[in-house]
Amino acid sequence: MVITKDNFESEVLNSDIPVLVDFWASWCGPCKMLSPVIEEIEKEYEGKIKVGKINVDEEMELAMKYQVSSIPTVIVFKNGEIANTSLGYRPKEDIIALL
């Protein structure tokens, strides 16, 4: 799911299940490496979590609000609050541990 400033509140902050948000950019090598890992997690945890992607080049306002200064950054939101954060490429097990 693509997250923008227009749907961030409804899809992330008001979600009744945890939301894993991947801050990325198309030119970012580690982001490209992390993308299939995020997709696997999305399939495995379907119905238990939501997974969204925020392109930092298109949604600078959200990146600044959540102090994303390097990418990829993964933030897990629970009940509208930040529960966990991970910077850079991480293996699947590390990302799952954030949940």
MISE-342636 format. One record per residue: residue in three letters; x, y, z of N, C-alpha, C, CB in turn. Coordinates in Angstrom, 2 decimals. Each point is the difference from the previous one (the first is absolute). Glycine has a CB too. Example, Ala and Ser with C-alpha at 12.3 -4.5 7.8 and 13.67 -1.06 7.14 Angstrom:
# residues 2
{rec 'ALA' {13.19 -5.69 7.80} {-0.89 1.19 0.00} {0.90 1.20 0.00} {-1.89 -1.17 1.25}}
{rec 'SER' {1.54 2.22 -1.97} {0.82 1.19 0.06} {-0.77 1.09 0.73} {1.18 -0.63 -2.15}}
//
This chain:
# residues 99
{rec 'MET' {0.85 -1.17 0.00} {-0.85 1.17 0.00} {0.90 1.24 0.00} {-1.87 -1.24 1.23}}
{rec 'VAL' {1.53 2.18 -2.06} {0.74 1.26 -0.06} {-0.62 0.96 1.02} {0.57 -0.34 -2.48}}
{rec 'ILE' {0.29 0.85 3.35} {-0.45 0.94 1.03} {0.40 1.41 -0.44} {0.22 -1.76 1.85}}
{rec 'THR' {-1.17 2.68 -1.75} {0.25 1.40 -0.30} {-0.47 0.84 1.18} {-0.25 -0.40 -2.51}}
{rec 'LYS' {0.53 1.69 2.47} {-0.49 0.85 1.09} {-1.53 0.02 0.04} {2.07 1.41 -0.20}}
{rec 'ASP' {-2.69 -1.69 -0.95} {-1.46 0.01 -0.06} {-0.65 -1.21 0.67} {0.20 1.26 -2.11}}
{rec 'ASN' {0.47 -2.43 2.08} {-0.61 -1.18 0.62} {0.74 -0.48 1.25} {-0.80 -0.65 -2.25}}
{rec 'PHE' {1.85 1.36 2.65} {0.81 -0.43 1.14} {-0.83 -0.16 1.28} {1.96 1.15 -1.04}}
{rec 'GLU' {-2.75 -0.16 1.34} {-0.79 -0.05 1.24} {-0.95 -1.19 0.00} {0.16 2.49 0.18}}
{rec 'SER' {-0.91 -2.67 -1.27} {-0.99 -1.09 -0.03} {0.66 -1.37 -0.07} {-1.59 1.55 -1.11}}
{rec 'GLU' {2.65 -1.70 0.33} {0.61 -1.32 -0.20} {0.99 -0.39 1.10} {-0.28 0.36 -2.42}}
{rec 'VAL' {0.95 0.63 3.01} {1.05 -0.30 0.99} {-0.44 0.36 1.42} {1.73 0.39 -1.76}}
{rec 'LEU' {-2.01 0.87 1.99} {-0.29 0.45 1.37} {-1.29 -0.57 0.55} {1.23 2.06 -0.51}}
{rec 'ASN' {-2.24 -2.25 -0.36} {-1.29 -0.50 0.47} {-0.19 -1.50 -0.26} {-0.93 2.27 -0.41}}
{rec 'SER' {2.00 -2.98 0.07} {-0.11 -1.43 -0.29} {-0.23 -0.78 1.29} {1.50 0.27 -2.01}}
{rec 'ASP' {-2.35 -1.30 1.94} {-0.25 -0.82 1.18} {0.98 -1.17 0.09} {-2.41 0.64 -0.10}}
{rec 'ILE' {3.30 -0.78 -0.89} {1.07 -1.00 0.06} {1.34 0.71 -0.21} {-1.55 -1.85 -0.86}}
{rec 'PRO' {2.66 1.25 1.30} {1.31 0.65 -0.20} {0.28 0.28 -1.48} {0.85 -1.16 2.06}}
{rec 'VAL' {-0.12 2.24 -2.30} {0.34 0.40 -1.37} {1.52 0.11 -0.12} {-2.21 1.24 -0.27}}
{rec 'LEU' {2.77 -1.99 -0.67} {1.43 0.07 -0.30} {0.14 0.97 -1.17} {0.46 -2.40 0.84}}
{rec 'VAL' {0.26 3.49 -0.63} {0.16 1.02 -1.04} {1.45 0.01 -0.46} {-1.88 1.40 0.98}}
{rec 'ASP' {2.07 -1.58 -2.27} {1.33 -0.01 -0.62} {0.22 1.34 -0.70} {-0.08 -2.52 -0.31}}
{rec 'PHE' {1.01 3.33 0.86} {0.39 1.26 -0.65} {1.13 -0.34 -0.98} {-0.67 1.44 2.05}}
{rec 'TRP' {0.48 -1.12 -3.33} {0.93 -0.42 -1.04} {0.09 1.03 -1.11} {-0.51 -2.38 0.55}}
{rec 'ALA' {1.40 2.12 -1.52} {0.09 0.80 -1.23} {0.45 -0.91 -1.13} {0.54 2.12 1.30}}
{rec 'SER' {-0.93 -1.78 -2.52} {0.28 -0.86 -1.15} {1.49 -0.10 -0.30} {-2.22 0.62 -0.93}}
{rec 'TRP' {3.01 0.38 1.31} {1.43 0.02 -0.30} {0.84 -0.67 1.08} {-0.38 2.10 -1.26}}
{rec 'CYS' {-0.24 -2.60 2.31} {0.70 -0.52 1.18} {0.25 -1.51 -0.14} {-1.06 1.79 1.42}}
{rec 'GLY' {2.33 -2.17 -1.53} {0.38 -1.41 -0.13} {-0.48 -0.88 1.15} {1.97 0.77 -1.27}}
{rec 'PRO' {-1.66 -0.39 2.53} {-0.48 -0.81 1.13} {-1.52 -0.10 0.06} {2.05 0.68 1.25}}
{rec 'CYS' {-2.75 0.36 -1.72} {-1.47 -0.04 -0.05} {-0.46 -1.11 -0.95} {-0.13 2.49 0.50}}
{rec 'LYS' {0.81 -2.61 -1.63} {-0.35 -1.03 -0.98} {0.26 -1.39 0.57} {0.54 1.59 -1.88}}
{rec 'MET' {0.51 -1.72 2.70} {0.30 -1.29 0.63} {-1.05 -0.34 1.06} {2.45 0.37 -0.43}}
{rec 'LEU' {-2.95 0.63 1.13} {-0.96 -0.23 1.07} {-1.41 -0.27 -0.52} {1.39 1.47 1.45}}
{rec 'SER' {-1.71 -0.95 -2.61} {-1.36 -0.09 -0.53} {-0.57 -1.43 -0.06} {0.54 2.02 -1.32}}
{rec 'PRO' {0.22 -3.02 0.80} {-0.55 -1.36 -0.01} {-0.21 -0.57 1.40} {1.12 -0.34 -2.19}}
{rec 'VAL' {-0.29 0.75 3.13} {-0.15 -0.44 1.40} {-1.32 0.53 0.56} {2.52 -0.05 0.31}}
{rec 'ILE' {-2.78 1.32 -0.56} {-1.25 0.63 0.47} {-1.20 -0.70 -0.64} {1.20 2.21 0.30}}
{rec 'GLU' {-1.09 -2.53 -1.59} {-1.10 -0.67 -0.70} {-0.28 -1.38 0.58} {0.59 1.27 -2.08}}
{rec 'GLU' {0.47 -2.02 2.43} {-0.17 -1.31 0.63} {-0.73 0.12 1.33} {2.10 -0.81 -1.12}}
{rec 'ILE' {-1.68 1.78 1.91} {-0.63 0.21 1.31} {-1.47 0.37 -0.18} {2.21 0.75 0.98}}
{rec 'GLU' {-2.49 0.09 -1.97} {-1.38 0.40 -0.27} {-0.88 -1.22 -0.30} {0.83 2.21 -0.88}}
{rec 'LYS' {-0.33 -3.14 0.07} {-0.76 -1.20 -0.35} {-0.17 -0.92 1.22} {0.87 0.15 -2.35}}
{rec 'GLU' {0.21 -0.34 3.11} {-0.03 -0.91 1.15} {-0.91 0.50 1.12} {2.31 -0.71 -0.59}}
{rec 'TYR' {-2.39 2.02 0.74} {-0.76 0.58 1.11} {-1.30 0.66 -0.46} {2.15 0.35 1.21}}
{rec 'GLU' {-2.62 -0.73 -2.38} {-1.22 0.58 -0.56} {-1.16 -0.14 0.99} {0.80 -0.54 -2.33}}
{rec 'GLY' {-1.48 1.65 2.57} {-1.11 0.02 0.95} {0.42 0.30 1.42} {-1.12 -1.62 -1.45}}
{rec 'LYS' {2.42 1.44 1.76} {0.50 0.27 1.35} {0.67 1.37 0.09} {0.32 -2.46 0.34}}
{rec 'ILE' {0.27 2.88 -1.47} {0.64 1.32 -0.08} {-0.34 0.61 -1.35} {1.89 -0.71 1.54}}
{rec 'LYS' {-1.68 2.02 -1.64} {-0.07 0.71 -1.28} {1.42 0.36 -0.36} {-2.36 0.92 0.43}}
{rec 'VAL' {2.65 -0.90 -1.71} {1.32 0.43 -0.47} {-0.20 1.14 -0.98} {0.98 -2.32 0.32}}
{rec 'GLY' {-0.27 3.41 -0.09} {-0.09 1.15 -0.89} {1.38 0.51 -0.37} {-2.20 0.60 1.01}}
{rec 'LYS' {2.28 0.04 -2.16} {1.27 0.56 -0.47} {-0.17 1.51 -0.20} {0.63 -2.20 -1.11}}
{rec 'ILE' {0.37 2.93 1.56} {0.01 1.45 -0.18} {1.24 0.37 -0.79} {-1.29 0.39 2.15}}
{rec 'ASN' {1.09 0.16 -3.35} {1.11 0.47 -0.82} {0.42 1.37 0.55} {-0.83 -1.29 -2.07}}
{rec 'VAL' {2.04 1.35 2.63} {0.44 1.24 0.66} {0.17 1.16 -0.97} {1.14 -1.40 1.69}}
{rec 'ASP' {-0.91 1.10 -2.97} {0.12 1.07 -1.00} {-1.35 0.65 -0.27} {1.95 -1.19 -1.03}}
{rec 'GLU' {-3.02 0.40 1.14} {-1.34 0.52 -0.27} {-0.71 0.49 1.26} {-0.13 -1.56 -1.93}}
{rec 'GLU' {0.54 1.05 3.08} {-0.66 0.33 1.27} {1.00 0.53 1.01} {-1.73 -1.77 -0.45}}
{rec 'MET' {2.44 2.84 0.06} {1.03 0.58 0.87} {-0.56 0.46 1.34} {1.23 0.71 -2.04}}
{rec 'GLU' {-2.46 -0.24 2.01} {-0.64 0.49 1.23} {-0.09 -1.11 1.04} {-1.33 1.65 -1.36}}
{rec 'LEU' {0.92 -2.85 0.95} {-0.08 -1.13 0.93} {1.39 -0.45 0.46} {-2.14 -0.73 -1.11}}
{rec 'ALA' {3.09 0.71 0.18} {1.37 -0.38 0.35} {0.56 0.96 1.04} {0.33 -0.98 -2.30}}
{rec 'MET' {-0.57 2.27 2.14} {0.49 0.99 0.96} {-0.72 -0.15 1.34} {0.53 1.57 -1.89}}
{rec 'LYS' {-1.84 -1.78 1.85} {-0.78 -0.13 1.24} {0.52 -1.14 0.86} {-2.00 0.93 -1.18}}
{rec 'TYR' {2.39 -2.05 0.53} {0.47 -1.16 0.75} {1.52 -0.11 0.01} {-2.10 -1.15 -0.61}}
{rec 'GLN' {2.77 2.27 0.31} {1.45 0.14 0.09} {0.75 -1.11 -0.74} {-0.33 1.13 2.18}}
{rec 'VAL' {-0.14 -1.44 -3.37} {0.67 -1.00 -0.83} {1.13 0.70 -0.74} {-2.13 -1.38 -0.27}}
{rec 'SER' {3.36 1.13 0.72} {1.15 0.67 -0.61} {0.82 -0.96 -0.85} {0.05 1.57 1.92}}
{rec 'SER' {-0.26 -2.87 -1.76} {0.65 -0.96 -0.89} {-1.01 -1.09 -0.33} {2.30 0.48 0.99}}
{rec 'ILE' {-2.11 -1.06 -2.17} {-0.95 -1.03 -0.44} {0.77 -1.24 -0.41} {-1.64 1.76 -0.76}}
{rec 'PRO' {1.03 -2.93 0.81} {-1.38 -0.21 0.44} {-0.15 0.16 1.52} {-0.31 -1.54 -1.94}}
{rec 'THR' {-0.82 2.06 2.32} {-0.41 0.05 1.40} {-1.34 -0.70 0.11} {1.26 2.18 0.43}}
{rec 'VAL' {-1.36 -3.10 0.51} {-1.25 -0.70 0.25} {-0.51 0.44 1.37} {0.69 -2.00 -1.44}}
{rec 'ILE' {-1.94 2.45 1.48} {-0.62 0.39 1.26} {-1.26 -0.83 0.18} {0.93 2.37 -0.15}}
{rec 'VAL' {-1.07 -2.97 1.33} {-1.21 -0.75 0.32} {-0.86 0.87 0.91} {1.20 -2.25 -0.21}}
{rec 'PHE' {-2.44 2.47 -0.23} {-0.96 0.78 0.77} {-1.01 -0.95 0.63} {0.30 2.01 -1.52}}
{rec 'LYS' {-0.56 -1.81 2.81} {-1.06 -0.75 0.69} {-0.86 1.01 0.73} {1.45 -2.09 0.27}}
{rec 'ASN' {-2.74 2.00 -0.48} {-0.95 0.94 0.62} {0.37 1.46 -0.27} {-0.43 -1.70 1.77}}
{rec 'GLY' {0.90 1.98 -2.97} {0.33 1.37 -0.40} {1.31 0.52 0.54} {-2.38 0.38 -0.12}}
{rec 'GLU' {3.13 -1.22 0.83} {1.28 0.42 0.59} {1.14 -0.81 -0.61} {-1.17 0.64 2.16}}
{rec 'ILE' {2.38 -0.05 -2.16} {1.17 -0.73 -0.47} {0.35 -1.06 1.04} {0.85 2.02 -1.29}}
{rec 'ALA' {-0.81 -3.29 0.85} {0.34 -1.10 0.90} {1.46 -0.41 -0.17} {-2.38 -0.79 -0.09}}
{rec 'ASN' {2.87 0.81 -1.14} {1.38 -0.40 -0.30} {0.48 0.66 -1.27} {-0.36 -2.19 1.16}}
{rec 'THR' {1.69 2.31 -1.26} {0.62 0.60 -1.18} {1.25 -0.78 -0.37} {-0.92 2.27 0.61}}
{rec 'SER' {1.18 -2.37 -1.90} {1.21 -0.66 -0.49} {0.57 0.82 -1.15} {-0.86 -2.28 0.70}}
{rec 'LEU' {2.18 2.49 -0.67} {0.66 0.76 -1.06} {0.86 -0.92 -0.85} {0.00 2.05 1.46}}
{rec 'GLY' {0.01 -1.82 -2.76} {0.84 -0.77 -0.90} {-0.58 -1.37 -0.31} {1.95 1.21 0.90}}
{rec 'TYR' {-1.23 -1.95 -1.74} {-0.44 -1.34 -0.35} {0.14 -0.90 1.22} {0.67 0.33 -2.41}}
{rec 'ARG' {-1.70 -1.13 2.66} {0.03 -0.98 1.08} {-0.55 -1.31 -0.54} {-0.27 1.80 1.80}}
{rec 'PRO' {0.76 -2.95 -1.29} {-0.58 -1.27 -0.44} {-1.42 -0.15 0.48} {2.26 -1.02 0.03}}
{rec 'LYS' {-2.97 0.12 -0.66} {-1.42 -0.23 0.27} {-0.29 -0.21 1.50} {-0.20 -0.99 -2.29}}
{rec 'GLU' {1.03 0.19 2.95} {-0.21 -0.29 1.42} {0.02 1.28 0.84} {1.06 -2.26 -0.34}}
{rec 'ASP' {-0.16 3.18 -0.01} {0.10 1.27 0.75} {-1.27 0.85 -0.20} {2.51 -0.05 -0.26}}
{rec 'ILE' {-3.03 0.05 -0.95} {-1.21 0.79 -0.28} {-1.18 -0.63 0.73} {0.90 0.70 -2.28}}
{rec 'ILE' {-1.02 -2.03 2.25} {-1.09 -0.68 0.70} {0.07 0.28 1.50} {-0.01 -1.81 -1.75}}
{rec 'ALA' {1.22 1.88 2.29} {0.18 0.27 1.44} {-0.55 1.37 0.38} {2.04 -1.45 0.00}}
{rec 'LEU' {-2.12 2.38 -0.95} {-0.56 1.34 0.28} {-1.50 -0.07 0.29} {1.76 1.01 -1.47}}
{rec 'LEU' {-2.41 -2.04 0.91} {-1.44 -0.11 0.13} {-0.39 -0.44 1.40} {-0.17 -0.53 -2.43}}
//
